[in-house]
Every structure is written in structure tokens, then in C-alpha cells.
């Protein structure tokens, strides 16, 4: 991070790392929800599905930010610097 301090590519990298966390969470909450459903824990299924949807929404938001701002700025900076 020190090497890229103040550079747009750092934001692109941080955003990619944040999305990797969201993908991990989506995987885990999806699995837990399925298990809860199979075990008949309806209340847990509701909570896990709600959380799963929140994680998916966050992932979608991060994708939007990446495509509209962060990656664009990083690409422009790279093009300017060569
Ligand atoms: Fe999350």
C-alpha cells in the first residue's frame, strides 16, 4: 500500500479486496442458509437470507463504484503515466 499511496490504482486494489470479502460472505451465508433450511430452522433461514441479500447488495454497489469511478480513474492514471 505504501508503494501506491495517493495513486488511483490503490483504490482499485482496496475495492477489489473488499469485494473478495463480500464474495466470501455470500458463499458462507448461502451455505448456512441452506443448512438451516435442511435442518428446519425457519427463523435462522429468514435471518441468514436477509443477511445474504445485504451482502449481495453491497457487492452490487461495489461493482457499480468500481465500474463508474475507481477503475476508470486508475485506468486514466495509468494511461497518463504510461
Ligand atoms: Fe459484507
PDB file of the backbone (N, CA, C, O) and the ligand in Angstrom, with CONECT records:
HET    LIG  A 101       1
ATOM      1  N   UNK A   1       0.825  -1.197   0.000  1.00  0.00           N
ATOM      2  CA  UNK A   1       0.000   0.000   0.000  1.00  0.00           C
ATOM      3  C   UNK A   1       0.865   1.255   0.000  1.00  0.00           C
ATOM      4  O   UNK A   1       0.502   2.265  -0.603  1.00  0.00           O
ATOM      5  N   UNK A   2       2.010   1.188   0.678  1.00  0.00           N
ATOM      6  CA  UNK A   2       2.908   2.343   0.712  1.00  0.00           C
ATOM      7  C   UNK A   2       3.359   2.725  -0.694  1.00  0.00           C
ATOM      8  O   UNK A   2       3.425   3.904  -1.043  1.00  0.00           O
ATOM      9  N   UNK A   3       3.668   1.700  -1.498  1.00  0.00           N
ATOM     10  CA  UNK A   3       4.167   1.939  -2.848  1.00  0.00           C
ATOM     11  C   UNK A   3       3.152   2.651  -3.730  1.00  0.00           C
ATOM     12  O   UNK A   3       3.526   3.350  -4.672  1.00  0.00           O
ATOM     13  N   UNK A   4       1.869   2.478  -3.428  1.00  0.00           N
ATOM     14  CA  UNK A   4       0.818   3.040  -4.279  1.00  0.00           C
ATOM     15  C   UNK A   4       0.060   4.170  -3.582  1.00  0.00           C
ATOM     16  O   UNK A   4      -1.011   4.574  -4.036  1.00  0.00           O
ATOM     17  N   UNK A   5       0.616   4.677  -2.480  1.00  0.00           N
ATOM     18  CA  UNK A   5      -0.049   5.730  -1.712  1.00  0.00           C
ATOM     19  C   UNK A   5      -0.392   6.922  -2.610  1.00  0.00           C
ATOM     20  O   UNK A   5       0.451   7.434  -3.346  1.00  0.00           O
ATOM     21  N   UNK A   6      -1.675   7.353  -2.525  1.00  0.00           N
ATOM     22  CA  UNK A   6      -2.112   8.522  -3.294  1.00  0.00           C
ATOM     23  C   UNK A   6      -2.409   8.237  -4.744  1.00  0.00           C
ATOM     24  O   UNK A   6      -2.801   9.146  -5.475  1.00  0.00           O
ATOM     25  N   UNK A   7      -2.238   7.016  -5.185  1.00  0.00           N
ATOM     26  CA  UNK A   7      -2.481   6.679  -6.591  1.00  0.00           C
ATOM     27  C   UNK A   7      -3.858   6.021  -6.734  1.00  0.00           C
ATOM     28  O   UNK A   7      -4.268   5.239  -5.876  1.00  0.00           O
ATOM     29  N   UNK A   8      -4.568   6.341  -7.822  1.00  0.00           N
ATOM     30  CA  UNK A   8      -5.895   5.755  -8.033  1.00  0.00           C
ATOM     31  C   UNK A   8      -5.903   4.229  -8.045  1.00  0.00           C
ATOM     32  O   UNK A   8      -6.903   3.615  -7.671  1.00  0.00           O
ATOM     33  N   UNK A   9      -4.826   3.623  -8.460  1.00  0.00           N
ATOM     34  CA  UNK A   9      -4.784   2.160  -8.506  1.00  0.00           C
ATOM     35  C   UNK A   9      -4.900   1.546  -7.105  1.00  0.00           C
ATOM     36  O   UNK A   9      -5.346   0.408  -6.957  1.00  0.00           O
ATOM     37  N   UNK A  10      -4.499   2.301  -6.087  1.00  0.00           N
ATOM     38  CA  UNK A  10      -4.655   1.800  -4.716  1.00  0.00           C
ATOM     39  C   UNK A  10      -6.130   1.621  -4.381  1.00  0.00           C
ATOM     40  O   UNK A  10      -6.523   0.617  -3.786  1.00  0.00           O
ATOM     41  N   UNK A  11      -6.947   2.605  -4.769  1.00  0.00           N
ATOM     42  CA  UNK A  11      -8.389   2.478  -4.520  1.00  0.00           C
ATOM     43  C   UNK A  11      -8.969   1.272  -5.259  1.00  0.00           C
ATOM     44  O   UNK A  11      -9.834   0.571  -4.733  1.00  0.00           O
ATOM     45  N   UNK A  12      -8.491   1.040  -6.472  1.00  0.00           N
ATOM     46  CA  UNK A  12      -8.969  -0.119  -7.239  1.00  0.00           C
ATOM     47  C   UNK A  12      -8.613  -1.415  -6.513  1.00  0.00           C
ATOM     48  O   UNK A  12      -9.421  -2.342  -6.454  1.00  0.00           O
ATOM     49  N   UNK A  13      -7.407  -1.475  -5.965  1.00  0.00           N
ATOM     50  CA  UNK A  13      -6.986  -2.671  -5.240  1.00  0.00           C
ATOM     51  C   UNK A  13      -7.765  -2.871  -3.949  1.00  0.00           C
ATOM     52  O   UNK A  13      -8.154  -3.990  -3.616  1.00  0.00           O
ATOM     53  N   UNK A  14      -7.990  -1.776  -3.224  1.00  0.00           N
ATOM     54  CA  UNK A  14      -8.752  -1.870  -1.975  1.00  0.00           C
ATOM     55  C   UNK A  14     -10.190  -2.298  -2.254  1.00  0.00           C
ATOM     56  O   UNK A  14     -10.766  -3.099  -1.518  1.00  0.00           O
ATOM     57  N   UNK A  15     -10.754  -1.756  -3.318  1.00  0.00           N
ATOM     58  CA  UNK A  15     -12.126  -2.107  -3.667  1.00  0.00           C
ATOM     59  C   UNK A  15     -12.213  -3.578  -4.062  1.00  0.00           C
ATOM     60  O   UNK A  15     -13.166  -4.268  -3.700  1.00  0.00           O
ATOM     61  N   UNK A  16     -11.227  -4.049  -4.795  1.00  0.00           N
ATOM     62  CA  UNK A  16     -11.211  -5.467  -5.186  1.00  0.00           C
ATOM     63  C   UNK A  16     -11.111  -6.366  -3.952  1.00  0.00           C
ATOM     64  O   UNK A  16     -11.752  -7.415  -3.891  1.00  0.00           O
ATOM     65  N   UNK A  17     -10.308  -5.952  -2.972  1.00  0.00           N
ATOM     66  CA  UNK A  17     -10.177  -6.735  -1.737  1.00  0.00           C
ATOM     67  C   UNK A  17     -11.492  -6.735  -0.964  1.00  0.00           C
ATOM     68  O   UNK A  17     -11.895  -7.761  -0.417  1.00  0.00           O
ATOM     69  N   UNK A  18     -12.158  -5.585  -0.921  1.00  0.00           N
ATOM     70  CA  UNK A  18     -13.453  -5.501  -0.232  1.00  0.00           C
ATOM     71  C   UNK A  18     -14.468  -6.418  -0.908  1.00  0.00           C
ATOM     72  O   UNK A  18     -15.270  -7.072  -0.240  1.00  0.00           O
ATOM     73  N   UNK A  19     -14.425  -6.458  -2.226  1.00  0.00           N
ATOM     74  CA  UNK A  19     -15.363  -7.334  -2.930  1.00  0.00           C
ATOM     75  C   UNK A  19     -15.054  -8.803  -2.689  1.00  0.00           C
ATOM     76  O   UNK A  19     -15.965  -9.630  -2.638  1.00  0.00           O
ATOM     77  N   UNK A  20     -13.789  -9.130  -2.542  1.00  0.00           N
ATOM     78  CA  UNK A  20     -13.429 -10.518  -2.236  1.00  0.00           C
ATOM     79  C   UNK A  20     -14.030 -10.926  -0.886  1.00  0.00           C
ATOM     80  O   UNK A  20     -14.489 -12.056  -0.717  1.00  0.00           O
ATOM     81  N   UNK A  21     -14.021  -9.997   0.063  1.00  0.00           N
ATOM     82  CA  UNK A  21     -14.640 -10.270   1.366  1.00  0.00           C
ATOM     83  C   UNK A  21     -16.136 -10.501   1.196  1.00  0.00           C
ATOM     84  O   UNK A  21     -16.695 -11.433   1.773  1.00  0.00           O
ATOM     85  N   UNK A  22     -16.782  -9.649   0.400  1.00  0.00           N
ATOM     86  CA  UNK A  22     -18.224  -9.819   0.169  1.00  0.00           C
ATOM     87  C   UNK A  22     -18.509 -11.178  -0.469  1.00  0.00           C
ATOM     88  O   UNK A  22     -19.470 -11.850  -0.095  1.00  0.00           O
ATOM     89  N   UNK A  23     -17.686 -11.579  -1.418  1.00  0.00           N
ATOM     90  CA  UNK A  23     -17.900 -12.877  -2.081  1.00  0.00           C
ATOM     91  C   UNK A  23     -17.764 -14.026  -1.086  1.00  0.00           C
ATOM     92  O   UNK A  23     -18.513 -15.002  -1.145  1.00  0.00           O
ATOM     93  N   UNK A  24     -16.812 -13.904  -0.184  1.00  0.00           N
ATOM     94  CA  UNK A  24     -16.655 -14.921   0.855  1.00  0.00           C
ATOM     95  C   UNK A  24     -17.915 -14.976   1.724  1.00  0.00           C
ATOM     96  O   UNK A  24     -18.433 -16.051   2.024  1.00  0.00           O
ATOM     97  N   UNK A  25     -18.393 -13.797   2.119  1.00  0.00           N
ATOM     98  CA  UNK A  25     -19.593 -13.737   2.969  1.00  0.00           C
ATOM     99  C   UNK A  25     -20.809 -14.321   2.248  1.00  0.00           C
ATOM    100  O   UNK A  25     -21.600 -15.053   2.842  1.00  0.00           O
ATOM    101  N   UNK A  26     -20.946 -13.994   0.977  1.00  0.00           N
ATOM    102  CA  UNK A  26     -22.070 -14.525   0.188  1.00  0.00           C
ATOM    103  C   UNK A  26     -22.012 -16.048   0.171  1.00  0.00           C
ATOM    104  O   UNK A  26     -23.032 -16.717   0.337  1.00  0.00           O
ATOM    105  N   UNK A  27     -20.831 -16.584  -0.027  1.00  0.00           N
ATOM    106  CA  UNK A  27     -20.648 -18.033  -0.035  1.00  0.00           C
ATOM    107  C   UNK A  27     -21.048 -18.646   1.305  1.00  0.00           C
ATOM    108  O   UNK A  27     -21.763 -19.647   1.352  1.00  0.00           O
ATOM    109  N   UNK A  28     -20.586 -18.043   2.375  1.00  0.00           N
ATOM    110  CA  UNK A  28     -20.845 -18.607   3.704  1.00  0.00           C
ATOM    111  C   UNK A  28     -22.316 -18.479   4.101  1.00  0.00           C
ATOM    112  O   UNK A  28     -22.918 -19.444   4.573  1.00  0.00           O
ATOM    113  N   UNK A  29     -22.892 -17.297   3.913  1.00  0.00           N
ATOM    114  CA  UNK A  29     -24.300 -17.123   4.288  1.00  0.00           C
ATOM    115  C   UNK A  29     -25.202 -18.000   3.429  1.00  0.00           C
ATOM    116  O   UNK A  29     -26.219 -18.498   3.912  1.00  0.00           O
ATOM    117  N   UNK A  30     -24.844 -18.195   2.166  1.00  0.00           N
ATOM    118  CA  UNK A  30     -25.625 -19.074   1.308  1.00  0.00           C
ATOM    119  C   UNK A  30     -25.606 -20.509   1.823  1.00  0.00           C
ATOM    120  O   UNK A  30     -26.638 -21.177   1.885  1.00  0.00           O
ATOM    121  N   UNK A  31     -24.429 -20.963   2.185  1.00  0.00           N
ATOM    122  CA  UNK A  31     -24.293 -22.323   2.720  1.00  0.00           C
ATOM    123  C   UNK A  31     -25.051 -22.472   4.039  1.00  0.00           C
ATOM    124  O   UNK A  31     -25.786 -23.440   4.239  1.00  0.00           O
ATOM    125  N   UNK A  32     -24.865 -21.505   4.930  1.00  0.00           N
ATOM    126  CA  UNK A  32     -25.530 -21.590   6.239  1.00  0.00           C
ATOM    127  C   UNK A  32     -27.052 -21.556   6.092  1.00  0.00           C
ATOM    128  O   UNK A  32     -27.765 -22.257   6.810  1.00  0.00           O
ATOM    129  N   UNK A  33     -27.535 -20.753   5.176  1.00  0.00           N
ATOM    130  CA  UNK A  33     -28.981 -20.681   4.946  1.00  0.00           C
ATOM    131  C   UNK A  33     -29.513 -22.024   4.452  1.00  0.00           C
ATOM    132  O   UNK A  33     -30.567 -22.487   4.890  1.00  0.00           O
ATOM    133  N   UNK A  34     -28.776 -22.635   3.543  1.00  0.00           N
ATOM    134  CA  UNK A  34     -29.183 -23.948   3.023  1.00  0.00           C
ATOM    135  C   UNK A  34     -29.207 -24.985   4.140  1.00  0.00           C
ATOM    136  O   UNK A  34     -30.151 -25.767   4.255  1.00  0.00           O
ATOM    137  N   UNK A  35     -28.168 -24.982   4.955  1.00  0.00           N
ATOM    138  CA  UNK A  35     -28.125 -25.933   6.075  1.00  0.00           C
ATOM    139  C   UNK A  35     -29.281 -25.690   7.037  1.00  0.00           C
ATOM    140  O   UNK A  35     -29.939 -26.631   7.480  1.00  0.00           O
ATOM    141  N   UNK A  36     -29.524 -24.415   7.357  1.00  0.00           N
ATOM    142  CA  UNK A  36     -30.621 -24.087   8.285  1.00  0.00           C
ATOM    143  C   UNK A  36     -31.959 -24.566   7.720  1.00  0.00           C
ATOM    144  O   UNK A  36     -32.813 -25.073   8.446  1.00  0.00           O
ATOM    145  N   UNK A  37     -32.116 -24.391   6.411  1.00  0.00           N
ATOM    146  CA  UNK A  37     -33.357 -24.829   5.772  1.00  0.00           C
ATOM    147  C   UNK A  37     -33.506 -26.351   5.871  1.00  0.00           C
ATOM    148  O   UNK A  37     -34.576 -26.864   6.197  1.00  0.00           O
ATOM    149  N   UNK A  38     -32.429 -27.046   5.588  1.00  0.00           N
ATOM    150  CA  UNK A  38     -32.459 -28.512   5.634  1.00  0.00           C
ATOM    151  C   UNK A  38     -32.727 -29.039   7.047  1.00  0.00           C
ATOM    152  O   UNK A  38     -33.305 -30.112   7.222  1.00  0.00           O
ATOM    153  N   UNK A  39     -32.297 -28.265   8.051  1.00  0.00           N
ATOM    154  CA  UNK A  39     -32.483 -28.674   9.442  1.00  0.00           C
ATOM    155  C   UNK A  39     -33.800 -28.168  10.033  1.00  0.00           C
ATOM    156  O   UNK A  39     -34.139 -28.478  11.175  1.00  0.00           O
ATOM    157  N   UNK A  40     -34.530 -27.392   9.245  1.00  0.00           N
ATOM    158  CA  UNK A  40     -35.837 -26.927   9.702  1.00  0.00           C
ATOM    159  C   UNK A  40     -35.811 -25.730  10.628  1.00  0.00           C
ATOM    160  O   UNK A  40     -36.749 -25.519  11.397  1.00  0.00           O
ATOM    161  N   UNK A  41     -34.726 -24.926  10.562  1.00  0.00           N
ATOM    162  CA  UNK A  41     -34.630 -23.734  11.409  1.00  0.00           C
ATOM    163  C   UNK A  41     -35.133 -22.517  10.630  1.00  0.00           C
ATOM    164  O   UNK A  41     -34.351 -21.734  10.091  1.00  0.00           O
ATOM    165  N   UNK A  42     -36.442 -22.385  10.589  1.00  0.00           N
ATOM    166  CA  UNK A  42     -37.058 -21.349   9.748  1.00  0.00           C
ATOM    167  C   UNK A  42     -36.635 -19.933  10.143  1.00  0.00           C
ATOM    168  O   UNK A  42     -36.380 -19.100   9.273  1.00  0.00           O
ATOM    169  N   UNK A  43     -36.559 -19.658  11.426  1.00  0.00           N
ATOM    170  CA  UNK A  43     -36.175 -18.302  11.871  1.00  0.00           C
ATOM    171  C   UNK A  43     -34.738 -17.978  11.446  1.00  0.00           C
ATOM    172  O   UNK A  43     -34.440 -16.862  11.020  1.00  0.00           O
ATOM    173  N   UNK A  44     -33.867 -18.964  11.568  1.00  0.00           N
ATOM    174  CA  UNK A  44     -32.474 -18.769  11.148  1.00  0.00           C
ATOM    175  C   UNK A  44     -32.400 -18.549   9.635  1.00  0.00           C
ATOM    176  O   UNK A  44     -31.618 -17.727   9.159  1.00  0.00           O
ATOM    177  N   UNK A  45     -33.215 -19.284   8.891  1.00  0.00           N
ATOM    178  CA  UNK A  45     -33.228 -19.114   7.431  1.00  0.00           C
ATOM    179  C   UNK A  45     -33.589 -17.679   7.083  1.00  0.00           C
ATOM    180  O   UNK A  45     -32.946 -17.063   6.233  1.00  0.00           O
ATOM    181  N   UNK A  46     -34.617 -17.143   7.738  1.00  0.00           N
ATOM    182  CA  UNK A  46     -35.031 -15.761   7.457  1.00  0.00           C
ATOM    183  C   UNK A  46     -33.893 -14.779   7.718  1.00  0.00           C
ATOM    184  O   UNK A  46     -33.629 -13.896   6.902  1.00  0.00           O
ATOM    185  N   UNK A  47     -33.227 -14.933   8.850  1.00  0.00           N
ATOM    186  CA  UNK A  47     -32.128 -14.022   9.196  1.00  0.00           C
ATOM    187  C   UNK A  47     -30.949 -14.171   8.234  1.00  0.00           C
ATOM    188  O   UNK A  47     -30.366 -13.182   7.789  1.00  0.00           O
ATOM    189  N   UNK A  48     -30.610 -15.415   7.923  1.00  0.00           N
ATOM    190  CA  UNK A  48     -29.472 -15.652   7.026  1.00  0.00           C
ATOM    191  C   UNK A  48     -29.775 -15.173   5.605  1.00  0.00           C
ATOM    192  O   UNK A  48     -28.891 -14.648   4.928  1.00  0.00           O
ATOM    193  N   UNK A  49     -31.001 -15.348   5.156  1.00  0.00           N
ATOM    194  CA  UNK A  49     -31.375 -14.863   3.823  1.00  0.00           C
ATOM    195  C   UNK A  49     -31.356 -13.341   3.763  1.00  0.00           C
ATOM    196  O   UNK A  49     -30.955 -12.756   2.757  1.00  0.00           O
ATOM    197  N   UNK A  50     -31.797 -12.698   4.857  1.00  0.00           N
ATOM    198  CA  UNK A  50     -31.765 -11.237   4.894  1.00  0.00           C
ATOM    199  C   UNK A  50     -30.317 -10.740   4.840  1.00  0.00           C
ATOM    200  O   UNK A  50     -30.000  -9.787   4.128  1.00  0.00           O
ATOM    201  N   UNK A  51     -29.456 -11.396   5.598  1.00  0.00           N
ATOM    202  CA  UNK A  51     -28.044 -11.010   5.599  1.00  0.00           C
ATOM    203  C   UNK A  51     -27.412 -11.295   4.239  1.00  0.00           C
ATOM    204  O   UNK A  51     -26.628 -10.495   3.728  1.00  0.00           O
ATOM    205  N   UNK A  52     -27.758 -12.434   3.665  1.00  0.00           N
ATOM    206  CA  UNK A  52     -27.236 -12.776   2.336  1.00  0.00           C
ATOM    207  C   UNK A  52     -27.614 -11.701   1.322  1.00  0.00           C
ATOM    208  O   UNK A  52     -26.796 -11.303   0.494  1.00  0.00           O
ATOM    209  N   UNK A  53     -28.851 -11.239   1.395  1.00  0.00           N
ATOM    210  CA  UNK A  53     -29.279 -10.197   0.454  1.00  0.00           C
ATOM    211  C   UNK A  53     -28.515  -8.902   0.676  1.00  0.00           C
ATOM    212  O   UNK A  53     -28.170  -8.211  -0.283  1.00  0.00           O
ATOM    213  N   UNK A  54     -28.246  -8.565   1.946  1.00  0.00           N
ATOM    214  CA  UNK A  54     -27.452  -7.362   2.236  1.00  0.00           C
ATOM    215  C   UNK A  54     -26.056  -7.477   1.616  1.00  0.00           C
ATOM    216  O   UNK A  54     -25.541  -6.518   1.042  1.00  0.00           O
ATOM    217  N   UNK A  55     -25.454  -8.661   1.741  1.00  0.00           N
ATOM    218  CA  UNK A  55     -24.114  -8.856   1.175  1.00  0.00           C
ATOM    219  C   UNK A  55     -24.135  -8.743  -0.349  1.00  0.00           C
ATOM    220  O   UNK A  55     -23.227  -8.170  -0.952  1.00  0.00           O
ATOM    221  N   UNK A  56     -25.173  -9.291  -0.955  1.00  0.00           N
ATOM    222  CA  UNK A  56     -25.302  -9.190  -2.413  1.00  0.00           C
ATOM    223  C   UNK A  56     -25.489  -7.738  -2.844  1.00  0.00           C
ATOM    224  O   UNK A  56     -24.935  -7.306  -3.855  1.00  0.00           O
ATOM    225  N   UNK A  57     -26.269  -6.996  -2.074  1.00  0.00           N
ATOM    226  CA  UNK A  57     -26.474  -5.580  -2.399  1.00  0.00           C
ATOM    227  C   UNK A  57     -25.164  -4.800  -2.286  1.00  0.00           C
ATOM    228  O   UNK A  57     -24.854  -3.956  -3.127  1.00  0.00           O
ATOM    229  N   UNK A  58     -24.404  -5.098  -1.235  1.00  0.00           N
ATOM    230  CA  UNK A  58     -23.110  -4.430  -1.064  1.00  0.00           C
ATOM    231  C   UNK A  58     -22.183  -4.760  -2.228  1.00  0.00           C
ATOM    232  O   UNK A  58     -21.498  -3.883  -2.755  1.00  0.00           O
ATOM    233  N   UNK A  59     -22.167  -6.020  -2.622  1.00  0.00           N
ATOM    234  CA  UNK A  59     -21.321  -6.432  -3.753  1.00  0.00           C
ATOM    235  C   UNK A  59     -21.720  -5.685  -5.022  1.00  0.00           C
ATOM    236  O   UNK A  59     -20.869  -5.230  -5.786  1.00  0.00           O
ATOM    237  N   UNK A  60     -23.023  -5.568  -5.229  1.00  0.00           N
ATOM    238  CA  UNK A  60     -23.513  -4.866  -6.417  1.00  0.00           C
ATOM    239  C   UNK A  60     -23.119  -3.388  -6.371  1.00  0.00           C
ATOM    240  O   UNK A  60     -22.739  -2.809  -7.389  1.00  0.00           O
ATOM    241  N   UNK A  61     -23.210  -2.790  -5.194  1.00  0.00           N
ATOM    242  CA  UNK A  61     -22.814  -1.387  -5.035  1.00  0.00           C
ATOM    243  C   UNK A  61     -21.333  -1.208  -5.324  1.00  0.00           C
ATOM    244  O   UNK A  61     -20.935  -0.266  -6.009  1.00  0.00           O
ATOM    245  N   UNK A  62     -20.515  -2.123  -4.797  1.00  0.00           N
ATOM    246  CA  UNK A  62     -19.063  -2.033  -5.030  1.00  0.00           C
ATOM    247  C   UNK A  62     -18.739  -2.206  -6.512  1.00  0.00           C
ATOM    248  O   UNK A  62     -17.849  -1.537  -7.037  1.00  0.00           O
ATOM    249  N   UNK A  63     -19.454  -3.095  -7.181  1.00  0.00           N
ATOM    250  CA  UNK A  63     -19.242  -3.269  -8.623  1.00  0.00           C
ATOM    251  C   UNK A  63     -19.568  -1.972  -9.357  1.00  0.00           C
ATOM    252  O   UNK A  63     -18.850  -1.565 -10.271  1.00  0.00           O
ATOM    253  N   UNK A  64     -20.655  -1.334  -8.947  1.00  0.00           N
ATOM    254  CA  UNK A  64     -21.035  -0.068  -9.577  1.00  0.00           C
ATOM    255  C   UNK A  64     -19.982   1.007  -9.376  1.00  0.00           C
ATOM    256  O   UNK A  64     -19.657   1.750 -10.302  1.00  0.00           O
ATOM    257  N   UNK A  65     -19.448   1.088  -8.159  1.00  0.00           N
ATOM    258  CA  UNK A  65     -18.412   2.082  -7.863  1.00  0.00           C
ATOM    259  C   UNK A  65     -17.151   1.775  -8.667  1.00  0.00           C
ATOM    260  O   UNK A  65     -16.512   2.679  -9.206  1.00  0.00           O
ATOM    261  N   UNK A  66     -16.803   0.501  -8.741  1.00  0.00           N
ATOM    262  CA  UNK A  66     -15.603   0.115  -9.496  1.00  0.00           C
ATOM    263  C   UNK A  66     -15.737   0.494 -10.960  1.00  0.00           C
ATOM    264  O   UNK A  66     -14.835   1.093 -11.545  1.00  0.00           O
ATOM    265  N   UNK A  67     -16.864   0.142 -11.539  1.00  0.00           N
ATOM    266  CA  UNK A  67     -17.044   0.380 -12.977  1.00  0.00           C
ATOM    267  C   UNK A  67     -17.201   1.856 -13.328  1.00  0.00           C
ATOM    268  O   UNK A  67     -16.751   2.297 -14.386  1.00  0.00           O
ATOM    269  N   UNK A  68     -17.839   2.617 -12.441  1.00  0.00           N
ATOM    270  CA  UNK A  68     -18.141   4.007 -12.782  1.00  0.00           C
ATOM    271  C   UNK A  68     -17.051   4.992 -12.363  1.00  0.00           C
ATOM    272  O   UNK A  68     -16.915   6.054 -12.969  1.00  0.00           O
ATOM    273  N   UNK A  69     -16.278   4.652 -11.335  1.00  0.00           N
ATOM    274  CA  UNK A  69     -15.315   5.632 -10.814  1.00  0.00           C
ATOM    275  C   UNK A  69     -13.914   5.051 -10.630  1.00  0.00           C
ATOM    276  O   UNK A  69     -12.969   5.466 -11.302  1.00  0.00           O
ATOM    277  N   UNK A  70     -13.790   4.108  -9.733  1.00  0.00           N
ATOM    278  CA  UNK A  70     -12.467   3.701  -9.250  1.00  0.00           C
ATOM    279  C   UNK A  70     -11.595   3.105 -10.349  1.00  0.00           C
ATOM    280  O   UNK A  70     -10.447   3.513 -10.524  1.00  0.00           O
ATOM    281  N   UNK A  71     -12.132   2.149 -11.084  1.00  0.00           N
ATOM    282  CA  UNK A  71     -11.326   1.535 -12.143  1.00  0.00           C
ATOM    283  C   UNK A  71     -11.055   2.517 -13.273  1.00  0.00           C
ATOM    284  O   UNK A  71      -9.987   2.497 -13.885  1.00  0.00           O
ATOM    285  N   UNK A  72     -12.034   3.378 -13.541  1.00  0.00           N
ATOM    286  CA  UNK A  72     -11.872   4.371 -14.602  1.00  0.00           C
ATOM    287  C   UNK A  72     -10.729   5.315 -14.260  1.00  0.00           C
ATOM    288  O   UNK A  72      -9.885   5.607 -15.106  1.00  0.00           O
ATOM    289  N   UNK A  73     -10.703   5.790 -13.021  1.00  0.00           N
ATOM    290  CA  UNK A  73      -9.633   6.697 -12.594  1.00  0.00           C
ATOM    291  C   UNK A  73      -8.276   5.998 -12.627  1.00  0.00           C
ATOM    292  O   UNK A  73      -7.276   6.597 -13.023  1.00  0.00           O
ATOM    293  N   UNK A  74      -8.241   4.750 -12.216  1.00  0.00           N
ATOM    294  CA  UNK A  74      -6.977   4.005 -12.221  1.00  0.00           C
ATOM    295  C   UNK A  74      -6.476   3.817 -13.651  1.00  0.00           C
ATOM    296  O   UNK A  74      -5.283   3.952 -13.926  1.00  0.00           O
ATOM    297  N   UNK A  75      -7.403   3.502 -14.559  1.00  0.00           N
ATOM    298  CA  UNK A  75      -7.013   3.326 -15.966  1.00  0.00           C
ATOM    299  C   UNK A  75      -6.522   4.637 -16.568  1.00  0.00           C
ATOM    300  O   UNK A  75      -5.538   4.659 -17.307  1.00  0.00           O
ATOM    301  N   UNK A  76      -7.225   5.748 -16.242  1.00  0.00           N
ATOM    302  CA  UNK A  76      -6.816   7.057 -16.764  1.00  0.00           C
ATOM    303  C   UNK A  76      -5.441   7.431 -16.242  1.00  0.00           C
ATOM    304  O   UNK A  76      -4.610   7.943 -16.992  1.00  0.00           O
ATOM    305  N   UNK A  77      -5.192   7.180 -14.953  1.00  0.00           N
ATOM    306  CA  UNK A  77      -3.908   7.497 -14.347  1.00  0.00           C
ATOM    307  C   UNK A  77      -2.799   6.686 -15.014  1.00  0.00           C
ATOM    308  O   UNK A  77      -1.719   7.208 -15.289  1.00  0.00           O
ATOM    309  N   UNK A  78      -3.072   5.413 -15.270  1.00  0.00           N
ATOM    310  CA  UNK A  78      -2.079   4.549 -15.914  1.00  0.00           C
ATOM    311  C   UNK A  78      -1.805   5.033 -17.333  1.00  0.00           C
ATOM    312  O   UNK A  78      -0.658   5.037 -17.778  1.00  0.00           O
ATOM    313  N   UNK A  79      -2.862   5.444 -18.050  1.00  0.00           N
ATOM    314  CA  UNK A  79      -2.687   5.916 -19.414  1.00  0.00           C
ATOM    315  C   UNK A  79      -1.854   7.198 -19.461  1.00  0.00           C
ATOM    316  O   UNK A  79      -1.056   7.406 -20.375  1.00  0.00           O
ATOM    317  N   UNK A  80      -2.059   8.059 -18.446  1.00  0.00           N
ATOM    318  CA  UNK A  80      -1.302   9.322 -18.398  1.00  0.00           C
ATOM    319  C   UNK A  80       0.161   9.084 -18.067  1.00  0.00           C
ATOM    320  O   UNK A  80       1.046   9.736 -18.620  1.00  0.00           O
ATOM    321  N   UNK A  81       0.407   8.150 -17.166  1.00  0.00           N
ATOM    322  CA  UNK A  81       1.782   7.882 -16.721  1.00  0.00           C
ATOM    323  C   UNK A  81       2.523   6.910 -17.638  1.00  0.00           C
ATOM    324  O   UNK A  81       3.753   6.877 -17.681  1.00  0.00           O
ATOM    325  N   UNK A  82       1.733   6.118 -18.371  1.00  0.00           N
ATOM    326  CA  UNK A  82       2.336   5.153 -19.295  1.00  0.00           C
ATOM    327  C   UNK A  82       2.785   3.962 -18.648  1.00  0.00           C
ATOM    328  O   UNK A  82       3.312   3.064 -19.305  1.00  0.00           O
TER     329      UNK A  82
HETATM  330 FE   LIG A 101     -20.252  -7.757   3.847  1.00  0.00          FE
END
